Amino acid sequence: MAEIKMNVLAADVQNAKEIVSAAEGRVYIGVMVKAYPSVDAAAAQILEMQEAGIPVSVGLGGADPAMWKKVADTAVRTKPVHVNQVYPGAGYTLAALKAAGSEHTMVNALLRPSGTAGKVSILTGPITQGFDEYISCEAAAAALQELEIPSVKFYPIGGDKHLDEVAAMVRAAVHAGIRVFEPTGGIGADSVQAVVKTCLENGAQTVIPHIYTAFVDKSTGRTEPAKVKEALDKLYQLL
């Protein structure tokens, strides 16, 4: 049975608890390390959330590759359920977590679409991002398989405008035994259904769309739990 989760932001611990409750646990709450002055500060926020029973996803912050080591160090300190990482830092992060005794943390690796279905970039690190070179989806998936990375983060996909690229990468990932797919970048409440449907139709077992600003009340800065629940309920009709 396939499953759908959603990666969303929260303004604070209370907001996160409200979201998790409304979503019936079908969410990860993203904590972006870029928003914190240090690993200590990010870890303190995450540990507070974890003590409240919140499933935390440690993230970069706008997919900023300069944050990759800060993500890894924060993850080792907190052992969260989920970590977002650039491709060049994913293997390091997974190994560091295992060395720290965390076998449960799911680490993804960020791949960048090329604009052409069937080609992607694994050059998503702080140095490598400057190169516009692409490889086949199959080669990228094989590289993830070798690193034992269980999840593909595909960013930015621009809402539902590049579903052919999403489909090609999902198929290649599934063929390599990688069944978790995380589409992100420009997805909103209106476009998420088409994106998730494409992932499921091409074999993804777990789909984790990242939706941030679309659910945030602009006047308060708080994510609206009812909107998250409504979107998830609609997505689960696809199963």
C-alpha atoms as a printed R data frame, in Angstrom:
    type eleno elety resid chain resno      x      y       z
1   ATOM     1    CA   MET     A     1  0.000  0.000   0.000
2   ATOM     2    CA   ALA     A     2  1.414  3.369  -1.022
3   ATOM     3    CA   GLU     A     3  1.521  6.209   1.464
4   ATOM     4    CA   ILE     A     4  1.571  9.982   1.267
5   ATOM     5    CA   LYS     A     5  3.115 12.335   3.781
6   ATOM     6    CA   MET     A     6  3.633 16.058   3.581
7   ATOM     7    CA   ASN     A     7  6.616 18.165   4.594
8   ATOM     8    CA   VAL     A     8  5.469 21.521   5.989
9   ATOM     9    CA   LEU     A     9  6.751 24.329   8.166
10  ATOM    10    CA   ALA     A    10  5.580 25.437  11.605
11  ATOM    11    CA   ALA     A    11  5.964 28.783  13.332
12  ATOM    12    CA   ASP     A    12  6.695 27.213  16.730
13  ATOM    13    CA   VAL     A    13  6.234 24.061  18.799
14  ATOM    14    CA   GLN     A    14  2.549 24.734  19.472
15  ATOM    15    CA   ASN     A    15  1.839 25.322  15.786
16  ATOM    16    CA   ALA     A    16  3.689 22.095  14.974
17  ATOM    17    CA   LYS     A    17  1.614 20.119  17.496
18  ATOM    18    CA   GLU     A    18 -1.587 21.497  15.981
19  ATOM    19    CA   ILE     A    19 -0.458 20.523  12.477
20  ATOM    20    CA   VAL     A    20  0.558 16.993  13.465
21  ATOM    21    CA   SER     A    21 -2.754 16.491  15.248
22  ATOM    22    CA   ALA     A    22 -4.842 17.799  12.349
23  ATOM    23    CA   ALA     A    23 -2.862 15.763   9.823
24  ATOM    24    CA   GLU     A    24 -3.165 12.614  11.954
25  ATOM    25    CA   GLY     A    25  0.597 12.176  11.884
26  ATOM    26    CA   ARG     A    26  0.882 12.198   8.095
27  ATOM    27    CA   VAL     A    27  3.424 15.042   8.103
28  ATOM    28    CA   TYR     A    28  7.008 15.958   8.787
29  ATOM    29    CA   ILE     A    29  7.662 19.366  10.283
30  ATOM    30    CA   GLY     A    30 10.567 21.005   8.506
31  ATOM    31    CA   VAL     A    31 13.196 22.849  10.540
32  ATOM    32    CA   MET     A    32 15.520 24.807   8.254
33  ATOM    33    CA   VAL     A    33 19.012 25.175   9.722
34  ATOM    34    CA   LYS     A    34 19.636 28.324   7.688
35  ATOM    35    CA   ALA     A    35 17.204 30.153   9.971
36  ATOM    36    CA   TYR     A    36 19.384 29.502  13.035
37  ATOM    37    CA   PRO     A    37 22.694 31.163  13.919
38  ATOM    38    CA   SER     A    38 24.368 27.912  14.940
39  ATOM    39    CA   VAL     A    39 24.051 24.137  15.147
40  ATOM    40    CA   ASP     A    40 23.396 24.551  18.877
41  ATOM    41    CA   ALA     A    41 20.424 26.827  18.224
42  ATOM    42    CA   ALA     A    42 18.941 24.584  15.537
43  ATOM    43    CA   ALA     A    43 19.436 21.479  17.667
44  ATOM    44    CA   ALA     A    44 17.768 23.118  20.673
45  ATOM    45    CA   GLN     A    45 14.637 23.877  18.624
46  ATOM    46    CA   ILE     A    46 14.522 20.366  17.175
47  ATOM    47    CA   LEU     A    47 14.988 18.676  20.539
48  ATOM    48    CA   GLU     A    48 12.150 20.752  21.987
49  ATOM    49    CA   MET     A    49  9.910 19.628  19.131
50  ATOM    50    CA   GLN     A    50 10.949 15.997  19.512
51  ATOM    51    CA   GLU     A    51 10.150 16.100  23.225
52  ATOM    52    CA   ALA     A    52  6.650 17.196  22.200
53  ATOM    53    CA   GLY     A    53  6.320 14.162  19.921
54  ATOM    54    CA   ILE     A    54  6.790 16.052  16.667
55  ATOM    55    CA   PRO     A    55  8.359 14.219  13.687
56  ATOM    56    CA   VAL     A    56 11.076 16.625  12.532
57  ATOM    57    CA   SER     A    57 12.603 16.915   9.079
58  ATOM    58    CA   VAL     A    58 15.946 18.743   9.197
59  ATOM    59    CA   GLY     A    59 16.320 20.910   6.107
60  ATOM    60    CA   LEU     A    60 18.775 23.240   4.466
61  ATOM    61    CA   GLY     A    61 16.638 26.337   3.899
62  ATOM    62    CA   GLY     A    62 15.788 27.183   0.302
63  ATOM    63    CA   ALA     A    63 17.940 24.200  -0.726
64  ATOM    64    CA   ASP     A    64 21.006 26.309   0.103
65  ATOM    65    CA   PRO     A    65 23.962 23.972  -0.510
66  ATOM    66    CA   ALA     A    66 26.172 26.029   1.810
67  ATOM    67    CA   MET     A    67 24.109 24.599   4.668
68  ATOM    68    CA   TRP     A    68 24.916 20.941   3.952
69  ATOM    69    CA   LYS     A    69 27.447 20.468   6.775
70  ATOM    70    CA   LYS     A    70 25.250 22.361   9.233
71  ATOM    71    CA   VAL     A    71 22.421 19.966   8.341
72  ATOM    72    CA   ALA     A    72 24.667 16.943   8.868
73  ATOM    73    CA   ASP     A    73 25.976 18.188  12.220
74  ATOM    74    CA   THR     A    74 22.487 19.115  13.425
75  ATOM    75    CA   ALA     A    75 21.117 15.742  12.357
76  ATOM    76    CA   VAL     A    76 23.845 13.850  14.228
77  ATOM    77    CA   ARG     A    77 23.014 15.852  17.356
78  ATOM    78    CA   THR     A    78 19.252 15.257  17.139
79  ATOM    79    CA   LYS     A    79 18.769 11.972  15.195
80  ATOM    80    CA   PRO     A    80 15.525 13.128  13.519
81  ATOM    81    CA   VAL     A    81 13.179 10.931  11.497
82  ATOM    82    CA   HIS     A    82 14.038 12.721   8.247
83  ATOM    83    CA   VAL     A    83 16.889 14.738   6.749
84  ATOM    84    CA   ASN     A    84 17.091 16.786   3.535
85  ATOM    85    CA   GLN     A    85 20.524 16.877   1.960
86  ATOM    86    CA   VAL     A    86 22.290 17.868  -1.250
87  ATOM    87    CA   TYR     A    87 23.535 14.906  -3.281
88  ATOM    88    CA   PRO     A    88 27.268 15.405  -2.542
89  ATOM    89    CA   GLY     A    89 26.581 15.481   1.216
90  ATOM    90    CA   ALA     A    90 24.022 12.679   1.445
91  ATOM    91    CA   GLY     A    91 26.421  9.763   1.812
92  ATOM    92    CA   TYR     A    92 28.457 11.628   4.446
93  ATOM    93    CA   THR     A    93 25.298 12.433   6.399
94  ATOM    94    CA   LEU     A    94 23.960  8.872   6.288
95  ATOM    95    CA   ALA     A    95 27.299  7.461   7.433
96  ATOM    96    CA   ALA     A    96 27.615 10.035  10.232
97  ATOM    97    CA   LEU     A    97 24.131  9.210  11.494
98  ATOM    98    CA   LYS     A    98 24.847  5.483  11.485
99  ATOM    99    CA   ALA     A    99 28.107  6.075  13.329
100 ATOM   100    CA   ALA     A   100 26.121  8.040  15.914
101 ATOM   101    CA   GLY     A   101 23.764  5.083  16.383
102 ATOM   102    CA   SER     A   102 20.824  6.377  14.359
103 ATOM   103    CA   GLU     A   103 19.493  3.669  12.067
104 ATOM   104    CA   HIS     A   104 15.979  5.112  11.749
105 ATOM   105    CA   THR     A   105 16.703  8.450  10.060
106 ATOM   106    CA   MET     A   106 15.674  8.678   6.408
107 ATOM   107    CA   VAL     A   107 18.127 10.783   4.399
108 ATOM   108    CA   ASN     A   108 17.227 12.048   0.944
109 ATOM   109    CA   ALA     A   109 19.502 13.408  -1.770
110 ATOM   110    CA   LEU     A   110 18.689 16.479  -3.823
111 ATOM   111    CA   LEU     A   111 18.654 16.042  -7.595
112 ATOM   112    CA   ARG     A   112 17.960 18.955  -9.931
113 ATOM   113    CA   PRO     A   113 15.783 18.612 -13.040
114 ATOM   114    CA   SER     A   114 17.369 19.677 -16.312
115 ATOM   115    CA   GLY     A   115 14.385 20.894 -18.303
116 ATOM   116    CA   THR     A   116 14.488 17.719 -20.376
117 ATOM   117    CA   ALA     A   117 12.745 14.516 -19.305
118 ATOM   118    CA   GLY     A   118 15.262 11.765 -18.632
119 ATOM   119    CA   LYS     A   119 18.176 14.000 -17.626
120 ATOM   120    CA   VAL     A   120 19.011 15.353 -14.167
121 ATOM   121    CA   SER     A   121 21.874 16.902 -12.243
122 ATOM   122    CA   ILE     A   122 23.489 15.397  -9.147
123 ATOM   123    CA   LEU     A   123 25.718 18.494  -8.935
124 ATOM   124    CA   THR     A   124 23.779 20.180  -6.153
125 ATOM   125    CA   GLY     A   125 26.552 20.942  -3.655
126 ATOM   126    CA   PRO     A   126 28.112 24.329  -2.862
127 ATOM   127    CA   ILE     A   127 30.893 23.878  -5.430
128 ATOM   128    CA   THR     A   128 29.330 21.507  -7.938
129 ATOM   129    CA   GLN     A   129 26.142 23.553  -8.396
130 ATOM   130    CA   GLY     A   130 28.094 25.854 -10.701
131 ATOM   131    CA   PHE     A   131 28.303 23.162 -13.372
132 ATOM   132    CA   ASP     A   132 25.445 22.762 -15.866
133 ATOM   133    CA   GLU     A   133 26.064 19.114 -16.665
134 ATOM   134    CA   TYR     A   134 23.474 16.355 -16.647
135 ATOM   135    CA   ILE     A   135 23.285 12.578 -16.567
136 ATOM   136    CA   SER     A   136 20.491 10.119 -17.238
137 ATOM   137    CA   CYS     A   137 17.889  9.512 -14.556
138 ATOM   138    CA   GLU     A   138 19.004  5.879 -14.563
139 ATOM   139    CA   ALA     A   139 22.624  6.823 -13.801
140 ATOM   140    CA   ALA     A   140 21.534  9.205 -11.038
141 ATOM   141    CA   ALA     A   141 19.340  6.521  -9.484
142 ATOM   142    CA   ALA     A   142 22.183  3.994  -9.669
143 ATOM   143    CA   ALA     A   143 24.470  6.439  -7.864
144 ATOM   144    CA   LEU     A   144 21.894  6.802  -5.075
145 ATOM   145    CA   GLN     A   145 21.538  3.038  -4.917
146 ATOM   146    CA   GLU     A   146 25.295  2.670  -4.403
147 ATOM   147    CA   LEU     A   147 25.179  5.196  -1.567
148 ATOM   148    CA   GLU     A   148 22.175  3.396  -0.018
149 ATOM   149    CA   ILE     A   149 20.156  6.621  -0.067
150 ATOM   150    CA   PRO     A   150 16.476  5.633   0.187
151 ATOM   151    CA   SER     A   151 14.787  8.794  -1.087
152 ATOM   152    CA   VAL     A   152 15.004 11.209  -4.012
153 ATOM   153    CA   LYS     A   153 14.372 14.895  -3.412
154 ATOM   154    CA   PHE     A   154 13.552 16.535  -6.755
155 ATOM   155    CA   TYR     A   155 13.937 20.333  -6.692
156 ATOM   156    CA   PRO     A   156 12.798 22.663  -8.126
157 ATOM   157    CA   ILE     A   157  9.975 21.211 -10.170
158 ATOM   158    CA   GLY     A   158  7.996 24.428 -10.645
159 ATOM   159    CA   GLY     A   159  4.623 23.210  -9.463
160 ATOM   160    CA   ASP     A   160  3.024 20.867 -11.986
161 ATOM   161    CA   LYS     A   161  4.731 22.232 -15.111
162 ATOM   162    CA   HIS     A   162  7.363 19.479 -15.501
163 ATOM   163    CA   LEU     A   163  5.499 16.274 -14.745
164 ATOM   164    CA   ASP     A   164  7.277 14.428 -17.576
165 ATOM   165    CA   GLU     A   165 10.575 15.008 -15.770
166 ATOM   166    CA   VAL     A   166  9.072 13.883 -12.468
167 ATOM   167    CA   ALA     A   167  7.723 10.719 -14.108
168 ATOM   168    CA   ALA     A   168 11.069  9.849 -15.701
169 ATOM   169    CA   MET     A   169 12.989 10.243 -12.440
170 ATOM   170    CA   VAL     A   170 10.423  8.276 -10.431
171 ATOM   171    CA   ARG     A   171 10.570  5.369 -12.892
172 ATOM   172    CA   ALA     A   172 14.367  5.286 -12.774
173 ATOM   173    CA   ALA     A   173 14.407  5.482  -8.974
174 ATOM   174    CA   VAL     A   174 11.873  2.668  -8.601
175 ATOM   175    CA   HIS     A   175 13.853  0.512 -11.035
176 ATOM   176    CA   ALA     A   176 16.897  1.031  -8.757
177 ATOM   177    CA   GLY     A   177 14.884  0.007  -5.696
178 ATOM   178    CA   ILE     A   178 14.371  3.560  -4.398
179 ATOM   179    CA   ARG     A   179 10.678  3.966  -3.676
180 ATOM   180    CA   VAL     A   180 10.494  7.247  -1.753
181 ATOM   181    CA   PHE     A   181 10.109 10.383  -3.853
182 ATOM   182    CA   GLU     A   182 10.005 13.965  -2.578
183 ATOM   183    CA   PRO     A   183  8.881 16.539  -5.138
184 ATOM   184    CA   THR     A   184  9.414 20.138  -4.096
185 ATOM   185    CA   GLY     A   185  9.732 23.670  -5.398
186 ATOM   186    CA   GLY     A   186  6.732 25.783  -6.319
187 ATOM   187    CA   ILE     A   187  4.108 23.213  -5.316
188 ATOM   188    CA   GLY     A   188  0.864 24.620  -3.951
189 ATOM   189    CA   ALA     A   189 -2.488 23.292  -2.811
190 ATOM   190    CA   ASP     A   190 -3.760 23.424  -6.405
191 ATOM   191    CA   SER     A   191 -0.838 21.674  -8.097
192 ATOM   192    CA   VAL     A   192  0.090 19.036  -5.515
193 ATOM   193    CA   GLN     A   193 -2.537 16.542  -6.621
194 ATOM   194    CA   ALA     A   194 -1.192 16.261 -10.178
195 ATOM   195    CA   VAL     A   195  2.371 15.957  -8.872
196 ATOM   196    CA   VAL     A   196  1.572 13.208  -6.355
197 ATOM   197    CA   LYS     A   197 -0.613 11.363  -8.887
198 ATOM   198    CA   THR     A   198  2.304 11.309 -11.324
199 ATOM   199    CA   CYS     A   199  4.630  9.898  -8.655
200 ATOM   200    CA   LEU     A   200  2.179  7.159  -7.681
201 ATOM   201    CA   GLU     A   201  1.369  6.200 -11.268
202 ATOM   202    CA   ASN     A   202  5.072  5.702 -11.980
203 ATOM   203    CA   GLY     A   203  5.649  3.408  -9.034
204 ATOM   204    CA   ALA     A   204  6.640  5.503  -6.001
205 ATOM   205    CA   GLN     A   205  5.697  3.740  -2.774
206 ATOM   206    CA   THR     A   206  5.970  6.809  -0.517
207 ATOM   207    CA   VAL     A   207  5.446 10.350  -1.807
208 ATOM   208    CA   ILE     A   208  6.422 13.333   0.342
209 ATOM   209    CA   PRO     A   209  5.561 16.638  -1.332
210 ATOM   210    CA   HIS     A   210  7.059 19.704   0.335
211 ATOM   211    CA   ILE     A   211  4.577 22.568   0.614
212 ATOM   212    CA   TYR     A   212  5.589 25.607   2.577
213 ATOM   213    CA   THR     A   213  4.217 29.093   1.883
214 ATOM   214    CA   ALA     A   214  0.886 27.898   0.445
215 ATOM   215    CA   PHE     A   215 -0.326 26.883   3.910
216 ATOM   216    CA   VAL     A   216  1.067 29.839   5.854
217 ATOM   217    CA   ASP     A   217 -1.216 32.602   7.074
218 ATOM   218    CA   LYS     A   218  0.603 35.716   5.864
219 ATOM   219    CA   SER     A   219 -0.681 37.852   8.739
220 ATOM   220    CA   THR     A   220  0.497 35.534  11.516
221 ATOM   221    CA   GLY     A   221  3.289 33.497   9.935
222 ATOM   222    CA   ARG     A   222  1.632 30.330  11.216
223 ATOM   223    CA   THR     A   223  0.899 27.283   9.080
224 ATOM   224    CA   GLU     A   224 -2.846 26.604   9.026
225 ATOM   225    CA   PRO     A   225 -3.527 23.026  10.233
226 ATOM   226    CA   ALA     A   226 -6.937 22.862   8.536
227 ATOM   227    CA   LYS     A   227 -5.393 23.586   5.138
228 ATOM   228    CA   VAL     A   228 -2.786 20.860   5.609
229 ATOM   229    CA   LYS     A   229 -5.492 18.355   6.594
230 ATOM   230    CA   GLU     A   230 -7.704 19.323   3.659
231 ATOM   231    CA   ALA     A   231 -4.836 18.876   1.187
232 ATOM   232    CA   LEU     A   232 -3.853 15.504   2.657
233 ATOM   233    CA   ASP     A   233 -7.424 14.235   2.646
234 ATOM   234    CA   LYS     A   234 -7.679 15.057  -1.051
235 ATOM   235    CA   LEU     A   235 -4.345 13.369  -1.763
236 ATOM   236    CA   TYR     A   236 -5.396 10.191   0.034
237 ATOM   237    CA   GLN     A   237 -8.295  9.885  -2.402
238 ATOM   238    CA   LEU     A   238 -5.624  9.029  -4.993
239 ATOM   239    CA   LEU     A   239 -4.733  5.798  -3.156
